[in-house]
Amino acid sequence: MTPTMLDSIEEYVQLRQRYWETKDSEEFKDDLRALKASLPKDETWGAYLEGRILFEERCFEAALAHFDRVLAIADKQRIPLELVLWSLYNKAVTLKELDRTADAQRVFAEIIEMFEDEKGSEFLYYVNRARLSCATRRIAAGEVSAGMNLCEAILHEALSSVDERQFPLAVAAAIKKLGALTDAGADKEADDFLEQVLPSIAREADRTYLSIWLRLYRARKALSGGDLESVQQDYLQIRSDFAGMCTPEHREIARLIAYGMGNAGYVMYQQGEYTDSIMACDDAFSILDIAGKTGEEPVAEPFAWHVAYVKFAALDKIGDDVEEMLALCDASLRRPRDIHFSEEEVLKQHLTWARLAIEKCDLDLALRSCEAISLMGIGENFHGPLFLTQVNSYVLLARACMHANANRIRETADVFGDLIQYLRSRHVMDWSLLRHALARKAFYLYALGERDEARAVYQELIRLWSDDEDTAQEHEEKRSLQNYFCKKYEAMARD
């Protein structure tokens, strides 16, 4: 058993994924057959391979069972140590995907205990990955000293290794320790540690990355102190100091600089400098586009979601460029979101985009934004029943608008009927949406010539209006809706 054989398994798993995902899968078929024929056929290998395939297909419970099966075999008979290592590591990662974090950490700790004294780069690499995961967890749990000790162990091993896979782990461990020291207010200790570790970092780009990261992290921490002007200048100074590194050759450094400019845009927004905020966000976008070039298309950048979020808010304040706001909505739906955004912030932003798109009749965008929300698995306990009602209602509303735009009148009326039925089933009502749905259903039934049914829905709407005690906002919504449909309803009522 060698790492080369394990690499062949990974190559097979990834090629298999591409085979199923690509439209022109024939180009992979021969390579896939040849690669599979070269893999071992015994039970242990089969269980590990099946676990990796299932993991890539996001069948995590099933994948976990296969990794456990390999480990159960290892308890009864001798199998290659590398296979035990990879099975344990994949088990830990699978447990993390299942949100069983404590169980995952126990497995990472087991990897460290079992393999930290083993010789060989493969063992050291995965032991350090396990250490990094444990360090992250320890620091987050307040066990800062233990977490930093793990970071030191990673640095001790990684900085003396010739295995290039260790270089990013060394940088990540240094960042963890710098962050922990900064969070503890130990800025001098952080500076001393950085000065001590930088000469041992092999690549100049990594040394620059660490220096910029610490400056950015301190600026972000200072935001909570309220000195926005000083923080803004820090971000702009970083942009100026490292302007020459916004290139594809320095991709990771450029991403950090873009991160700083996106945060500068946020600070400007907070200070009411909306035009400057938009310019800073545009600068961040341009850096990300340059840094992400790997060919014709830029790489998807999760942080771009954050930049779009800030720019959208600034455009909304100025209120004179709806088309650009819609373009931002569209672009953001195509990007992975930044991990620093809470799920609730993302959901509310998507809902805002959906409403804007519906108002401006960009119905395809409205539908995609609403469906992006529905795919996030909204939970009533977390977000509240009214928010859940609004989200699901807007999904239906967007679908109704799509049908209407295609002149599918029957389907439009049916979906508005579904929306009304859904709203009535909710114990927390969004009255504004219900009024809108009733009004639209009445209109489309009338357009279909079903005038008795349309009149009954219209009368229900009138009763709802007369029974409801309105706030000023609700009264304005009623007035606007009445004006919009007034002539159509008058014709319907006279008929």
Residue, then its C-alpha position, 0 to 999 in steps of 0.5 A: m500500500t503506497p500513497t501512489m495507490l491512494d492517489s489513483i483512488e482519488e483520481y478515479v473518484q474525481l474522474r468518475q464525478r466528471y464523467w457523471e457531471t459532463k454532458d459529453s461523458e464519452e471522453f472520460k469513459d475509456d480512461l475511467r475503465a482503464l483506471k478502475a481496472s488498475l485498482p485492487k479488488d479486495e473487500t477493504w479496498g472496495a469499502y474505502l473506494e465506495g466510501r469516497i464515491l458516496f462522500e463525493e455524492r454527498c451521501f454522508e451517512a452511507a459514506l461513514a458506514h463504509f469508512d467504519r467498515v474499513l476500520a473494523i477490518a483493520d481491527k481484525q487483520r493487518i491492512p496497510l497503515e496508510l489505508v487506516l490513516w486515510s479512512l480515519y481522516n475521511k471519517a473525521v471529515t464526513l462527521k464534520e459534514l454531518d455536523r457531528t463536530a465533537d465526534a470529528q474532533r475525537v477522530f482527529a485526536e486519534i489520528i494525531e495519537m496514532f500517527e505522529d511518531e510514524k515516519g514518512s511525509e504522508f503520515l506527517y501531512y495528515v497528522n498536521r491537517a488533524r492538528l490544524s482542525c483540533a487547534t481551530r476547535r480548541i481556540a474557538a472553545g476558549e482553550v487558547s493555550a492548547g490551540m496555540n501549542l498545536c499550531e507550534a507543533i505544526l510549524h515545527e514539523a512543516l517548516s523543516s519539511v521538503d513536502e510542499r503540501q506542508f507550506p500552506l499548513a504552516v501559513a494556516a497555523a501561523i494565522k491561527k496563532l496570530g489571530a489568537l494572540t490578537d484576540a487576546g490583546a497581545d499585539k506585541e506578542a503577535d508582532d514578536f511571533l511574526e518576526q520570529v516565524l517569517p524568516s523560516i517561511a520558505r516562499e516570499a509570497d507566503r511571508t507577504y501574505l502573513s504580514i498583510w493578513l495581520r494588518l487586515y485582521r487588526a483593522r477588522k478588530a478595530l472596527s468594533g472600537g468605532d474609529l471608522e476613519s482610522v480603519q478606513q485609512d488602514y485598508l486604503q494604505i494596504r491597497s496602496d502598499f501592495a498595489g503591484m501584487c494584484t496579479p494572477e501570479h500573486r492570487e492569494i495576496a490579491r484576494l486579501i487586498a480585495y478583502g480589504m477594499g471590500n471592507a473599506g467599502y463597508v466602512m464608507y457605507q457606515q459613514g454615509e459615503y455611498t459613492d465612495s463605497i461603490m467605488a471601493c467595491d468596484d475596485a475590489f471586484s476588479i482585483l478579484d477578476i484580475a486575481g481569479k483569471t485562470g483562462e477565459e473565465p474568472v474563478a468564483e470568489p466567495f468574498a465577492w458575495h460580501v462586496a456585492y452585498v455592500k455595493f447593493a446597499a450603497l446603490d439602494k441608498i442612492g436609489d438611481d441605478v436600479e439596473e445595476m442593482l438587478a445586475l448585482c442580484d443576478a451576479s450574486l446568485r451565481r457566486p458562492r457566498d462568503i462564510h462570514f455571512s450568517e444564514e439569516e443575513v443571506l436569506k434576507q438579502h435574497l428576499t430583498w433581491a426577489r422583491l426588487a426583481i418582481e417589482k421591476c418585472d425581472l421575473d427570471l431573476a426573481l424566480r432564481s432568487c426565491e428558489a435559492i432561498s428555498l434550497m437553503g432549507i429554511g427552518e421555522n424555529f430559527h427564522g420565525p414563522l412570518f419570515l418562513t411564510q414570506v419566503n415560501s410565498y415569494v417562491l410561489l409569487a415568482r412562479a406565478c409571475m413567470h407564467a404571467n410573463a409567458n401569457r399562461i393565464r390558467e397556470t398563473a391563476d392556479v399558482f395564485g390559488d396555491l399561494i392563497q391556500y398556503l397563506r391561509s394555512r399559516h398561523v402567522m399571516d402576511w396580510s399584504l401578500l394575501r391581499h395581493a394574491l387575492a387581487r391577482k387571482a381575481f383578475y386572471l380568473y376574469a381574464l379566463g372568462e370565469r366571472d362568477e369565480a372571479r367575483a367571489v374572490y373579489q368579494e373576499l378581498i373586499r371583506l378582508w379590506s373592510d374587516d382589517e384594521d390597518t397601519a399607515q403602511e398597510h393603508e398605503e399598500k391597499r390604496s396602491l393595489q386598489n388604484y392598480f386594479c381599480k378599472k379592471y375590478e370596476a368592469m368586473a363588478r358591472d358585468 
